């Protein structure tokens, strides 16, 4: 079960939940680009985004890692990257943030926004 209360479809990529303590190891040193969703249990748009992220994690497996970070339980990372609302999506490549997006969006729109990162 993901943090947003949904289960990944059978065979779909599971979206890992990371913390302030695991952020550096899971995101900053990752070989693949990493899409981090800054999320919260109380956030309806975050729940709306959950199936979109699960589908992208599955389809882009091997090219993109997708993780979630709960902003209420992990304020250090949220503050460090200037996250002010949920959901905020930040893509990291080689330990650096390269793309930031705020708010829920369709799978199609998110894939368009991720294309430059995935093709780089």
C-alpha positions in Angstrom: 0.0 0.0 0.0 1.3 3.4 -0.9 1.2 6.4 1.5 -1.8 7.8 -0.4 -3.8 4.7 0.6 -3.8 3.1 -2.8 -2.3 -0.2 -3.8 -0.3 -0.5 -6.9 -1.9 -2.6 -9.6 -0.5 -6.1 -9.9 2.9 -6.0 -11.6 3.1 -2.2 -11.3 6.1 -0.5 -9.8 5.7 0.3 -6.2 6.5 3.9 -5.2 8.8 3.9 -2.3 8.3 6.2 0.7 11.5 8.0 1.7 12.3 10.1 4.8 14.6 12.9 5.7 17.1 10.3 6.8 17.0 8.2 3.6 16.7 11.2 1.2 20.4 11.5 0.3 20.9 7.7 -0.3 17.7 7.3 -2.2 17.7 10.5 -4.3 21.0 12.4 -4.3 23.2 9.4 -5.1 20.8 7.6 -7.4 22.1 6.6 -10.9 18.7 7.3 -12.5 16.8 10.6 -12.4 14.5 10.6 -9.4 11.0 12.1 -9.3 10.2 13.0 -5.7 6.6 13.7 -4.8 6.3 15.9 -1.7 3.0 14.8 -0.4 0.7 14.6 2.7 -2.1 12.3 3.9 -4.5 15.2 4.1 -4.0 16.3 0.5 -6.8 15.4 -2.0 -4.7 16.4 -5.1 -1.9 14.1 -3.8 -4.4 11.2 -3.8 -5.5 12.2 -7.3 -1.9 12.1 -8.5 -1.2 8.6 -6.9 -2.4 6.5 -9.9 -0.6 8.8 -12.4 2.7 8.4 -10.5 2.2 4.6 -10.2 1.7 4.3 -14.0 4.7 6.5 -14.8 6.9 4.6 -12.3 5.8 1.4 -14.1 6.2 2.6 -17.6 9.5 4.4 -17.0 11.1 1.7 -14.9 14.8 1.7 -15.7 14.8 5.3 -16.8 13.2 7.1 -13.8 12.8 6.3 -10.1 9.7 7.6 -8.4 9.5 8.2 -4.7 7.2 9.9 -2.1 8.2 12.1 0.9 5.5 13.0 3.5 6.0 16.7 4.3 4.4 16.5 7.7 6.8 13.7 8.9 9.9 15.0 7.0 10.1 18.8 7.3 13.9 19.0 6.9 13.9 18.0 3.3 10.8 20.0 2.5 12.4 23.2 4.0 15.8 22.5 2.3 14.1 22.5 -1.2 11.7 25.4 -0.5 8.6 23.2 -0.9 5.5 25.2 0.2 2.6 23.2 -1.0 1.6 19.6 -1.7 1.8 18.0 -4.1 5.2 19.4 -5.3 7.1 17.3 -7.7 10.9 17.8 -8.0 13.1 15.8 -10.4 16.7 15.2 -9.3 19.5 14.2 -11.7 23.0 13.6 -10.4 22.0 14.9 -7.0 20.7 18.2 -8.3 17.1 19.4 -8.7 16.5 19.9 -12.4 12.7 20.4 -12.7 10.0 21.4 -10.2 6.3 21.3 -10.7 3.4 22.1 -8.2 0.0 20.6 -8.2 -1.7 17.5 -9.6 -1.6 16.9 -13.3 -2.6 14.4 -15.9 -0.3 11.6 -16.9 0.0 13.0 -20.4 1.0 16.5 -19.1 3.5 15.0 -16.6 5.1 12.9 -19.3 5.5 16.0 -21.5 7.1 17.9 -18.6 9.4 14.9 -17.8 10.5 14.4 -21.5 13.5 16.7 -21.4 14.8 15.0 -18.3 14.2 11.5 -19.6 15.8 12.3 -23.0 18.9 14.0 -21.5 
